[in-house]
Amino acid sequence: MDSSIKDILAFSPNDSRYADKLLKPSEGYFSPRSYGTDNIPKDRPVLFVGNHTIYGVFDPMLIVKSIYQHSGIFPRSLADHMHFGVPLWTRFIKSMGIVEGTREICSALMKDQQSVLVFPGGAREVFKRKGECYKLVWKKRVGFLKMAIDHGYDIVPFASVGPDDALSIVVDANGIAKGLGRRFRESRFYNKTLRNGDMIPPITRGIGLTSIPRPERFYFSFGEPIKTSELQGREQTEALLFETREVVAEAINSQIAELIDIRAQDNDKGWVRKLLTAL
């Protein structure tokens, strides 16, 4: 085992105190609420699977903190490698136990019996197009299922509502690519570096005409665990993987719908929050 993997496995929740202090303003601004935390098993490691919201930076660490506060479990979040190229940001996310989402690292964490959190939609799901609010964009990804089945991890589906309403998309990746012309869309840079446009972030607005996100309250939900033990030995069966993936996706979508209903009935918001979210 190389030293980098050893360092990853040696992470302790105590190492997150630096990041926890930096999260305080975000907690106050978005005032998150969590539901279904009793569904989180406390006697075994699990794989948390959920929807990725716009830009993918507003809620993941608040979700991890909520899980830790309510269950004592500190899941290790898997993130796209693009997050590890900015020094200060890299330090911050590493202090929250976030690691690069490779099979090697995920497997090492599971062999070490650590809970893991993943957003199968990845970069494509955070760089949303118009009309994709709270939409799962998983393409043909089933790797997370293979890992869960191979290591005997149950899956806890979770949902997040609020972040996608904090910003409005003005121009999405399709509009940006179209504006830059056909030659750009046919370039190697577009097809390889930008992954056919998946890595183009949308241009958004928040409060008024600014890019400051509106202080929408965040709502998190955790569903009942989905067993994978009976699937062991069949993790290479494609039809079974996609069938199970639909079960997980449906559990997440159901929770998203429930959280939207909960939000509609939530009257416990101050006038300042109501005013700013209406802009």
Order of alpha helices (4+ residues) and beta strands (2+ residues): alpha-alpha-beta-beta-alpha-beta-alpha-beta-alpha-beta-alpha-alpha-beta-alpha-beta-alpha-alpha-beta-beta-alpha-alpha
